[in-house]
């Protein structure tokens, strides 16, 4: 996928440099806050590497920005994302893929993802920024979704929301499980 004439890693690299500069934090300090190796962050800022979902979320939390701010253009106009397109992020420890379909524009407070997951280990998410709420509509399959201690089984058409600023999970119970996730920032 190419956005604004840039490959996805170039988009992430320029966004990381922009946001780190905006926040006035050094490469070393951002790496420490995010719990990632300084060499990993340096590679990402130079457009190399293959960041996991967890790495990008950790960097976004450390920068106090929505994760989508690292993945997409900041001022979209009309934009169509066809099925199978979008900035795809893969979890390191679960068969879970999140595809950013709508980045949060400036002064808005939500990001929209299409989730594709397969049975296996749960996608365990660490708390996001304070006040984040996640909304999920399951479109296919079955899944356990919600806070880590009290996930709820969802079937196609089911909707739920839960606090995203506490540990939470998404675990597919059937092959081909798909959902739409809206991450709401306050």
N, C-alpha and C positions, 0 to 999 in steps of 0.2 A: 504494500500500500504506500502511496506517496501523498503527502499533504503539502499544499502550497509549494510544490516543486521539490520537497525534501523527503528523503527516506525516513521511516519511523525513528531509527536511532539518531538521526540528525535532529529531528524534532525534539526528542527527549534531551539530547545533549545541549541544544541551545536553550531549552526551557530550564534545565538545571543550572546552567551558567547564569541566566537571567534572574532566576529566583534566588540563587545564592548571593548574587551581587546585590539584589534588591534588599535582602535581609541583612547584608553587611557581615555575613559570617564567612570564616575561612573554610577552605576545603577540609582541613584537619578537623575543625570544630564541627562541621556538618557531618562528616563521617562518624565522629564520636557520638554526636546526638542521635544519629540514625542507627548506630550499631553496625555499620558496614566498614569494610576495610577501606583505608584511604586510597589504596591502589585501585580498588573497584570503582570508587567514586570518580577518580581521575580518568579511568578508562571510559566511564559513562559520559563524562563531560567532553571527552574527545571524540565521541561517537562510536566507540568500540564496545565490545561486550554484549551480553544478552541478559538484561535485567529481568529478574523474576518479579512477580506480582508483589511478593513480600518486600523486596528491596525498594521498589518504587513507592509502596505505601509508607515504609519507614522513612524514606527521604521526604515525602510529602508532609508527614506528621512532624518531622524535625524542622521543616520549613514553615509549618503552620499554614499550609495551603491545601485545597482539595487535590487529590491525586490526579484528576483529569487535567489540571493545569500543567502537568508535565507531559501530557500526551497529545494535546490537540491545539488547534488554532484558538486564539483568545477572542476573536470577534467574528464568529460565523454569520453568514447571511443565509441564503437558502442552501441547504446541504442535505443530500440524500446518501444514506448508507445502505447499500444492498446487503441482503443476507450473505454472510460469509466474508464481508469486508469490515473494516474498522481496525483500530489499534488493539490487537489481541495480546493479552497477558496470560501467562500460564503459571499456575501454582507450582511450587517446587516439590511439595510433598503430597499432592492429591491430584486426581485426574479432573481438573477444574480449569476452565478457561473463562476469562471475563473479557468481553469485547466492548470497548468504549464506543457508544453510538451517539452520545450527545454530551459534549463537554460543557461545563458550567461557564456561561459568559460572565464578563465582569459584573459585579454587584448582584448576580443571581446566586442561588444557594442550592444547586442540585446537579448531580451527574447521573447519567442513565447508562446502564450496562446491559448487554445480552449475555446471559450465563449459559454455558454448555458444560455439563458434568456427567461423569460415568460412575457407577458403583465402585466403591473402594474406600480408602481413608477419607475422612471428612476434611473439608477445607476449613482450617481453624484460623480465624482472624483475630489478631490482637486488637485492643481498643483503638479506635480512631480518635480524632480530635474531640474535645468535649462538646456535647450537644448534637453530635451526628446521629441521625435516625436513618435506618435502612428500611425500604419498602420493597417487598418481593411479590410478584405475581408469577405463579408457576404456570407454564404453558404446555409442558409435556413431561411425562414420567411422574415420579414421586420423589420427594426429598424431605429430609429432616433439616429444618431451618430455624434459626433464632439464636437466643443467648445460649452460651455454652452449657449452662446447667439445666436449661429447660427448652430444648429444641422442640418444634412442633412438626408433625408430619403433614405435608401439603400434597394435594393432588391437583391435576390440571384445572385451572380457573380459580384456585384458592389464592387469596391475598392475605398478607400479614405485614405488620411493621414491628420493629423492635429497636432498642437502643444500640447504636453502632459504637458507642464509646465504652462498651464493656466487651470482654471476649465473646465471640459469636462464631457460629458454624453454618456450613452448608454441606450436606452429605446426600449425594444421589442414591436413591434406593432402587432405581430401574435404569437400564440402558437408555440413552437418548434423552436424559432429563434436561429440560431447558427452562429458563426463567428470565424475567426482566427484573433488574434490580435498580432502584432509584436511591442514590445516596444523597440525603438531604442535610445540608450544613446550616447551622444557625450562627 
